Amino acid sequence: MIEVGDQGAVRLVTFDRPEVRNAFDHALYEAVTGALRDAAGDGSVRVVVLTGRPPAFTAGQDLKEMAALAAGTAPAGAEQGFQGLLDSLVEFEKPLLAAVNGVGVGLGFTILAHCDLVLVGRSARLRVPFAELGVPPEAASSYLFPLRMGWQQAARVLLASEWVSAEEAVEIGMALRVCDDETVVAETLALGARLAGFPAGALAEIKALMKAPHRAGVDAARQREEDGFSRLLGSVATRDALDRFNSQS
């Protein structure tokens, strides 16, 4: 499900379901949530880097599991995995970096708004197909995307479900820089090592101060999105959209 390894004080967490482009099912949600909580409580870890097993960063939610949720046939508690991961992201106090080394879809895009620094491989592409799937945004992206990108770019991403290239991700403020595909993980680890050389208390304090003005907005957006998801997920239109999307995947 995941691979976890340390390079000095930097912990690398790799999503490891390459056969489904690292799509998140309940087990992967729980594994990554556990890894973040372990890192948060480990004093030897100063920085965490998220990446995916090639050829993808992550394809986001496992759509077969989402279709089961829409049909009411998913195992009990399956819907809690996403919220648990999001809780751990919002509450994570240490610097969180992402090395986007391939396609990032759905959560593979929205998770970046919860990362402090993002480096993208040159061939990386990002997309959130929520409108196409008949569901609302997730992970407070209805709040964080307009905040990061501005209204027009956020509307392009959320309403039109258009692909965003690596260069565009930098232009709209979702990534710091573009790297060669072969070096994006190494460059992100090197950036993490630079941060890890600074006092941990200062890193945590700076991150907390940067996030504080937006915490209430993130919490409120999450609740609105969850309410919207409850309204839409069981609808015939959404079930049909998920079936079409799955058949094309």
C-alpha positions in Angstrom: 0.0 0.0 0.0 2.7 2.5 1.0 6.5 2.5 1.3 8.0 4.6 4.1 11.7 5.4 4.3 13.9 8.0 6.0 16.7 10.1 4.5 18.1 11.7 7.6 15.3 13.8 9.2 13.2 13.6 6.0 10.6 10.9 5.7 9.5 9.8 2.2 6.0 8.3 2.0 5.3 6.6 -1.3 1.8 5.6 -2.5 2.3 2.1 -3.8 -0.7 0.7 -5.8 0.8 1.2 -9.3 -1.5 -1.3 -10.9 -4.4 1.2 -10.3 -2.2 4.4 -10.6 -2.0 4.6 -6.8 -5.8 5.2 -6.5 -7.0 5.5 -2.9 -9.2 2.9 -1.4 -10.0 2.5 2.2 -6.8 0.6 3.0 -4.6 3.2 1.3 -6.4 6.0 3.1 -5.7 4.3 6.5 -2.1 3.5 5.6 -1.2 7.1 4.6 -3.2 8.5 7.6 -1.2 6.2 9.9 2.1 7.2 8.2 1.4 10.9 8.8 0.4 10.4 12.4 3.5 8.3 13.0 5.7 11.1 11.5 3.9 13.7 13.5 4.8 11.9 16.7 8.4 11.0 15.8 10.8 13.6 17.0 13.5 12.3 14.6 11.3 13.3 11.6 11.4 17.0 10.7 9.9 17.0 7.2 7.6 14.6 5.2 7.6 14.1 1.4 4.6 12.5 -0.4 5.1 10.9 -3.8 3.7 8.0 -5.8 5.1 4.8 -7.3 5.6 5.5 -11.0 4.0 6.0 -13.5 1.5 8.1 -11.4 1.4 10.4 -8.4 -2.2 9.2 -7.6 -5.4 8.8 -9.6 -7.3 9.9 -6.5 -10.4 8.0 -5.2 -10.7 4.4 -6.3 -13.8 4.9 -8.4 -15.0 1.3 -8.0 -15.2 2.0 -4.3 -16.9 5.3 -4.9 -19.5 3.6 -7.1 -20.1 1.1 -4.3 -20.6 3.9 -1.9 -23.1 5.5 -4.3 -24.9 2.2 -4.6 -24.9 1.6 -0.9 -22.9 -1.6 -1.2 -19.6 -0.5 0.2 -18.3 -2.1 3.4 -19.3 -0.4 6.6 -16.9 2.5 7.4 -15.5 2.7 3.9 -16.5 6.4 3.7 -14.4 7.3 6.8 -11.0 6.7 5.2 -11.0 10.0 3.3 -12.1 12.1 6.2 -9.4 10.5 8.4 -6.7 11.3 5.9 -8.0 14.9 5.5 -8.0 15.3 9.3 -4.3 14.2 9.4 -3.4 16.6 6.6 -5.1 19.6 8.2 -3.6 18.9 11.6 -0.1 18.1 10.4 2.3 20.6 12.0 5.6 19.7 10.3 6.5 20.8 6.7 4.7 18.6 4.2 6.1 18.4 0.7 4.9 16.7 -2.5 6.9 15.3 -5.4 4.4 15.0 -8.2 5.9 12.3 -10.5 3.1 11.6 -12.9 -0.7 12.1 -13.2 -2.5 13.6 -10.3 -6.3 13.2 -10.5 -8.9 14.1 -7.9 -7.2 13.8 -4.5 -4.0 13.7 -6.5 -4.6 17.4 -7.2 -6.6 18.5 -4.1 -4.0 17.1 -1.7 -1.5 19.6 -3.0 -3.4 22.5 -1.5 -2.5 21.0 1.9 1.2 20.7 1.1 3.6 23.5 1.9 5.9 23.0 -1.0 5.2 21.1 -4.3 7.6 20.1 -7.0 6.2 18.6 -10.2 7.8 16.5 -12.9 7.8 17.9 -16.4 5.3 15.4 -17.7 3.0 15.6 -14.7 -0.7 16.5 -15.4 -3.4 17.4 -12.9 -7.2 17.2 -13.1 -10.2 17.2 -10.8 -13.2 15.6 -12.7 -15.8 16.4 -10.0 -18.3 18.0 -12.3 -18.0 15.2 -14.8 -18.5 12.7 -12.1 -21.5 14.5 -10.7 -20.0 15.2 -7.3 -18.9 18.3 -5.4 -15.3 19.3 -4.7 -13.4 17.7 -1.9 -10.7 18.4 0.7 -11.8 22.1 1.0 -10.7 22.7 -2.6 -13.8 24.8 -3.1 -12.2 27.2 -0.6 -8.4 26.6 -1.1 -8.4 26.5 -4.9 -9.9 30.0 -5.4 -7.6 31.2 -2.6 -4.5 29.8 -4.3 -5.3 30.3 -8.0 -7.9 33.1 -8.1 -11.5 32.7 -9.2 -11.1 32.2 -12.9 -8.4 29.5 -12.7 -10.3 27.7 -9.9 -13.5 27.8 -12.0 -11.6 26.4 -15.0 -10.3 23.6 -12.8 -13.4 22.8 -10.8 -16.2 23.6 -13.3 -14.6 22.7 -16.6 -12.5 19.8 -15.3 -9.6 20.8 -17.6 -6.1 19.3 -17.4 -3.4 21.4 -15.8 0.2 20.9 -17.1 3.2 21.0 -14.9 4.1 24.5 -16.1 0.6 25.7 -15.5 0.6 24.3 -12.0 3.5 26.7 -11.3 1.9 29.6 -13.0 -1.3 29.3 -11.0 0.5 28.9 -7.6 -0.1 25.2 -7.0 3.6 24.2 -7.4 7.0 25.8 -6.7 8.9 24.6 -9.8 9.1 22.1 -12.6 11.8 19.4 -12.5 12.9 16.7 -14.8 10.8 13.6 -14.2 13.8 11.6 -13.3 14.9 14.0 -10.6 11.7 15.4 -9.1 11.8 13.1 -6.1 15.5 13.7 -5.4 15.0 17.5 -5.7 12.1 17.4 -3.4 14.1 15.4 -0.8 16.9 17.8 -1.1 14.6 20.7 -0.5 13.2 18.8 2.5 16.7 18.3 3.8 17.3 22.0 3.7 14.2 22.7 5.8 15.1 19.8 8.2 18.4 21.6 9.0 16.5 24.5 10.6 15.1 24.4 14.2 12.0 22.3 14.3 10.2 24.7 16.6 10.6 27.6 14.1 9.3 25.4 11.2 6.2 24.5 13.2 5.6 28.0 14.4 5.9 29.5 10.9 3.6 26.9 9.4 1.0 27.4 12.1 1.1 31.2 11.6 0.6 30.8 7.9 -2.3 28.4 8.3 -4.1 30.1 11.1 -6.0 32.8 9.1 -7.5 30.0 6.9 -8.3 27.2 9.4 -11.9 28.3 9.9 -12.4 28.6 6.2 -11.0 25.1 5.6 -13.2 23.6 8.3 -16.4 25.3 7.0 -15.6 24.3 3.4 -15.1 20.7 4.4 -18.5 20.6 6.0 -20.2 22.3 3.0 -18.6 19.8 0.7 -19.6 16.8 2.8 -23.1 18.0 2.8 -23.1 18.5 -0.9 -21.6 15.0 -1.3 -24.4 13.5 0.7 -27.0 15.2 -1.4 -25.5 14.2 -4.8 -23.8 10.8 -4.3 -27.0 8.8 -4.3 -28.6 10.6 -7.2 -29.3 8.7 -10.4 -27.2 11.3 -12.4 -24.2 10.7 -10.2 -24.5 6.9 -10.3 -24.8 7.1 -14.1 -21.8 9.4 -14.3 -19.7 7.1 -12.2 -20.7 4.1 -14.3 -19.7 5.9 -17.5 -16.4 7.0 -16.0 -15.6 3.6 -14.8 -16.4 2.0 -18.1 -14.0 4.4 -19.8 -11.2 3.8 -17.3 
